[in-house]
Amino acid sequence: GESVGLHLPTLSVQEGDNSIINCAYSNSASDYFIWYKQESGKGPQFIIDIRSNMDKRQGQRVTVLLNKTVKHLSLQIAATQPGDSAVYFCAGGELSGYSTLTFGKGTMLLVSP
Amino acid sequence: DVKVTQSSRYLVKRTGEKVFLECVQDMDHENMFWYRQDPGLGLRLIYFSYDVKMKEKGDIPEGYSVSREKKERFSLILESASTNQTSMYLCASSSGLAGGDTQYFGPGTRLTVL
């Protein structure tokens, strides 16, 4: 089965820095990926998604990069703010299949003022 | 905006009690999911449903059952609650194929079983 995991459990940055959160996946059939943000005591919130026909997708202050060759994706947050402090996790799935999304365990992002 | 609501934010039950967790979504999504989230283990899928009255086991269905009588509502049932079912329970919904579309989550129910 697929495993989706994160390299670092905790990432500490200063306000204003750029943050990069990484995720590796094992299932080469995965062609759809999502990043979620989960604040303490709340449910996960959709941030951005990307399909495997793209290498990069940008949102507001966030960019997701996908490297299919090494089965790796990253979430970049520009000018990180204290409000970005949360757990971030990736999920992977298959557009053409009925398999459900597989979720990584998460990285805690801590932003210091 | 998609809205997924869960009946309770916090719930305390006793061992052996029957527990119902309710989830409602307002976006006419076909798929609904129940997860539990525990520290260090991430999200684990308990059950999901891709249509009314349809259900599929996830990775950890033991000790749980589900009901989907209406498209917008998906219930998780703990027939006889045990202390190892103390957890955060998250409901989600999505449209399209279960693995190929964004899942939208509710706020979660933190269940404590004493």
Interface residues (C-beta under 8 A of the other chain):
Chain A: Y32 I34 Y36 G41 K42 G43 P44 Q45 F46 D49 F89 A91 G93 E94 L95 S96 G97 Y98 S99 T100 L101 F103 G104 K105 G106
Chain B: V4 F33 G40 L41 G42 L43 L45 F48 Y50 G58 L90 L97 A98 G99 G100 D101 T102 Q103 Y104 F105 G106 P107 G108
